[in-house]
Amino acid sequence: MKNTKVEKNTEVVINSLTQIGEFPIASTKQIYEIARANGFTYASARDTFMVVKSGRGKWNVGGFTNATAGHQSHAVGASESVQMKAATKPQGEVVNLATSVQSVSNDEVYIPKADPTFVPWGEFLTIKKIIQSNQFFPLYISGMSGNGKTMMVEQACAKAKREYVRVQISPETDEDDLIGGFRLINGETVFQKGPVLKAMEAGCILLIDEIDRGTNKIMCLQGVLEGKPVLCKKTGHVIHPAPGFNVIATANTKGRGSDDGRYTAAQIIDDAFVERFVASIDQQYPEYATELKIVKKHMDSFDGIDDKEKTDFSEKLVAWSAVIRKTYNNEGVDELISTRRLCHIVKAFSIFNKRLDAIKMCISRFDEETHEAFLDLYTKIDNNEIDAEGDNIQTNAQDDSSGVDPLAF
């Protein structure tokens, strides 16, 4: 949808730019200052007026004679950008199309698609409410691997029709990856904005995934987590966060590392950094009924599986994972089955159509003893020998006692 106010103000900006001494050549700073004063965002000012380059940090705005240029989306594609440059260049001026497309795209910024297999649960409504508020409310979400932290944020953005940018953190992530850096494009050194600056300018949700995998190099985000304008040291420009900008981080730990060694790559995060998050959520695995809905929806997404088979296999898979988690919580085993792992098993089953084969393939990463124990437990559940509580059904039917300790499976 076009912003009519911005379109109306295009002529005002151009008229103001004619007052500068070097017109039709204007600097990036001059364009930003005048455009921002007339209702443009940083992204719309860049994509509307910074079209025909005339040197480092300088742009030829002489092709604008009225307000017909219109407002361009910050997500303009390469071919569209080239056409815009050709249409707005002064007559007789040669435009180097090879270098014209060097800074065209913000592909990282988009509205996620709604996933038909997603089941809202846990703190989903809380996250959605934060996103819909359009307030700057940095949120830290922790929880064990595979319990839907990232998907919950993504689907909350999809439901709220909010753009978001996902940044994956690793031990190698640094300021250049996050804020931006100089790149050699078509033989010319140009500054390329990182996902953090793009999210700030677009006023969208910045999802920092696996934030506890980063080193002290991510401390460059401290200013960003305050919701204030940030100085880009490499260019000297100050980036102002647009309304609606927010930061949500996910992690397996709460920033204190992993004492049990389960997440060996998790780092201890500086207190001053974590303190900048307004609130924290500790996400657990879903309850039995919720997880059953999730698994059934994944079953339904695949064709060729009998409805009765879908229901029976879903119920037994979730019962199987419930017993394993109960045993894990009682320190009976060192591994567990995540919700994500259950969905992987469903996918494998849709291909091979054999329950045990699908399970074997998807738990082969465990050591041999654990692998065999998990398979043996599922076989007993599949044969209706053990229920979701870890009780021996056959024994219960005979003498009303719980003969199987889930720790001993």
N, C-alpha and C positions, 0 to 999 in steps of 0.2 A: 504494500500500500504506500502510495506516495505521500510525502510530508509536504502539504501545500504551503505551510508557513515557511519552510526552508526554501521551497521553490520561489516564493514571493520575495524572499530576502536575497536571492542570488544576485539580482541586479544591484541591490544596495551594496553588497560586498564588492562587486566589480567597480562600481562608481567610487567607492572608498579607495580601492587599490589604484585607481587612475591618479590619485593625488600623490602617490609616492614618486620619488625622483626618477626611478629607473623603469617606470611602466613602459611596455607591458611585462617586464620581468619583475617578479616578486619573490621574496625569500619565503621559506617554509614558515619562519617565525611570523612574518608579516601576515601571511594568509591565515594562520591559526588565530592570531590575535583578533583580526578583523572579523573572521567568520564566526568565532566563538561569541563575539560581542553581538552578533546578529542571529543567534539561535541555532547555529550549527553545532553538532558534536564533533569531536576530533576525527572520528571515522568519516562522517559525511563531508567535512571540510576537505579532508585528504582526497576522497574519491570524486569530489565534484570539481575542485579547482586545481589539484596537483596532477594534471593530466599530461601536459606537454613539458618535458624536462628541458632545462636550458643550462644545465651545469649542476655542480654539487650544491644541493640545498636551494636551488633556484628553479622557478617555473614560469613558463610563458602563459599568461592569462589573457593575451590579446585576442584570442579566438572567441571570447564571450562578449557579445554586443548587446545582449538582452538576457532576460531570465529564462530563455528557452532551454538552457542546458539541463535543468531539472536536477532532482536529488538522486544520487546513485547509491545503491545498496553497498554496505561495507563488505558484502560477500560476492562482489562482482567477479565474474569468471574471466579467464584470460582472453578468449576471443572477443567477448563483449567489450573488454577494456580497450583492445586494439581498435575496434570500430569507433569507440568514443573518442580516442585520440585523433584518429584520422578525420573525424567529423568536426573537431574543434580546433584543429591546427590552422594558423593563419595561412592564407593562400600563398603558395610558392615556397613555403617552408618544408624541408624534408625531415620527416620523423623517422628515427631509427626504431623500427618495430621490434627488433631483437631485444633492445634494452627497455622498451616501453612496458613490457609485461613483467618486469622483475619484481614488482611489489604489489601484484594485483590481488592476491587471494588471501582470505582468512578462512581456509577450509576447516580449521579447528573449531570454529564457532558455528554451532548448529543446534536445532531443536531435535532431541532424540525421538525416535519412533516408539510408539507404544508397543510393548511386547505382549502378545495375546496370552502367553503362558505365565505372566507375572501375577502373583497373588499378593495384594496389600496385607501387611501384617506388622506386628511389632510397633516400631516408632515411625512407620511410614507417614501417618497423618501429621505427626509432629514435624517431620522433615518437610512435608508438603506445605504446611502452614508457614514455616520459616521462609521457604522459597517464594510463596505467594505474597508475603509481606513486603517484598522489595526492599527490606531493610538490610543494612550491613550487619550480619549476625554470624561471625565465624563459628563453625561447628566442627567438633572433633568426634568421629565415630570409630570406636574400637570394637574388636570382636574376632573370634577365631576364623580361620580361612574357610571360604566356601559357604558362608551363611548369608550372602546376599547384600552386603553393605553397599558395594558400588552400584549394583543393579537397583537398589532401593532409591538412591539419589538420582540415578538416570531416569527411572520411571516416574519419580516425583516431578522432575523437569518436564518429562513428556506430558504428564497429566496437566501441569500448570502452563504448558505451552511456553516454556522458558528456554532460551538459548543457554547452552553450557559448553565449557571447554574442559576436557579431561587431560590431566597431566600425569604420566606414570613416572614415579620416582624410583631411582636406582642409586647405588653407591657412587655412580659416576656423574649424577645430575649436579649441575653447577649453575651459576648465575647466567652464563651464556645460553644454556638450554632454556631457562625459565624466563628471563627478562629479554634476552635477545643479544645478538652480536653481529659482527661484520662478516659478510659472506662475499665470495667472488662469484658474481653472476654475469654471464655474457662478457667476461673480460673486465668488468667494472666492480670495484669494491663498494658494496652498499650495506647499510645497516638493516637487518631483518628483525622485526619485532618478534619477541617470543610469545608463547601462549598466555603468559600472565598479563602482559601489556594489552594484548588483543582482548582478553576477557574484561579488563578494566575499561577499555574504551567502548566496548560493546554493551557494558552494563549487564553482564550475564553471570551465570554461576560458574565459578572456577572450582572444579573437582580435583583435588590433589590426592591421587591414589597411592596407597602404601607409603605414607609420609614418613613412617618410622624406618624406612629403608635408606633414607638419605643421610649424608654426613653433615658436618657443620657448614658445608657450602650452601645449604638451603636457608641459612640465616639471612640471606639477601631478601627473604620474604617477610622479614619482621615489619618493615614499613607498610607493606601491602596488607598485612593482617591488622593494621590500625585503621584501615579504611580512609587514609589520607592521601593527598597527591604524592607521587613518588618521583624522585629525580632519576632519570635514566643517565647514569654517569658517562656512558659511552657517546652520547649525543648532546648532552647538556639540556635536553628537553624535560619539562615537568609533565608527567602524565596524571591527569585528574580522573579518578574513577567516576564513571557515568552512573546515574541513578539505577538501582537494581543490582549493582555488582555485589557479589558475596563469595565467600570462600568456605568450602566444605572439604574436610580431609578425612580419609579413611586409613586405618592402621590395624594390625593384628594385636598390637600392644598399646598400653596407655602412655607410652613414651619413656618407660623405664627398662626397656630391653626385655628379653625373654629368659627368666630364671631357669625354666625347665629345659631350655635348649631346643624347644620345638621350632622357634623362629630364630635361627642363628644369625640371620642377616639383619635382624631388628636392632636398631641403634638406640642408645639413650639420648633422648631429645632434651636440649637445653630448657631449663625451667622458664627462662624469660620468653622463649619462643612459644611453649605450650600455654603459658599464662595469657597469651593474646587471644586465645580462643574463648569466646563468651561462654559456651556450654559444651558438655561432652555427653555422648550416648554410648553405653556399653551394650552391644547387640549380641544376644544369645541365638542359639539355633531355634527354629520355630517349634512350637508345640506339635504333638502328634497329629491332631486334626488339621492344622494348617499345613504341615509338611505333606500330609496325604493329599490335600487339594493341589499343592504344587506339583507333586509327582503325577497325579492324574491328569493335570493340564498338559504336562509334557507328553504323557502317553497319548492324549487326544490329538496332539499336534502331528503325530505320525500316522500315516495311512497303513492299512494292511494288518492292523492288530485287532483281533476279535475283542468286542466290548467286554465280554465276560473275562477274557484273559487280562485285559487292561486293569479291571477292578481287582481281580485276585492278585495279580503280580504287584500292583501298586501297594495294596494293603500289606503284603508280606515283606516288601522291600522296606517300608517305613517301620514295620514292627522289628525287622532285623536291625536297622540303624538305631532304633530306640533302645534295644537291649545292649548293643555295643556301647552306646553313649553312657548308659547307666553303669556299665562295667568300667568304663573309662573314668567316670566321676568317682568311682569307688577304688580307683587305682589298681584295677584288675588287669588292664591292658594299657599299652602305651600309644595305641592308634585309635582313631575313630573314623566313622563314615560321615562326611559332610553332606549337606543338601546338594551342593554342586556335584558330588560324586554320585549321588542317587540319580541325578539328571543325566550324567554321563552313562550310567548303566542302562537307563531307559533308551538313550540314543543307540547304544550298542545292540540292545535287544531288538530295536526296530529294523536293524540290518540283518542280524543273524537269527533272530526269532527263537533263540534258545536261552533260557534263563541263566543256567549255570555258566554257559560260555560267556555271556555278557558280563556276569559278575566277575568271573576269573580274569577277563581282560582288563577290567577297570580297577581291580585291586592288586594287580601284579606288582605294583611299586612297593608293596609291603614286604617285609622279610618272610621267609618261607613258613616259619612257625605261626606268625600272625595270619598269613594268607590262608593256611590250612584251617586254622581255628575259625576264621570268619566264614569260610566255605562250609565247614561242618555245622556251624550255627544256622546258616541259611537253610541248609538241607533239612535240619530238624524243624525249622519254622515252616518250610514249604510242605513238609509232611504232616503239619499240624501237631507236632510233638511238643512245641514250645510256643507260648504266646508272646505278646508285646511286652509283658512284664517280666519275661524270663522264667515263667513258671512252666513246669512240666504238665501239659494238658492231660495226657493219658493217666499219669499218676493221680492228678486231682480228681479225675472222673471215677477212680477206683476207691481212694481212701481219703479224698478231700484234704490232701497235704501238698505243699509246694516242694516237690522233690528235687528241683534243679536250681542250683545257685548260679545266677548269671555270671559270677566271677569264675566259675569252673567250666565254662563252655569250651 
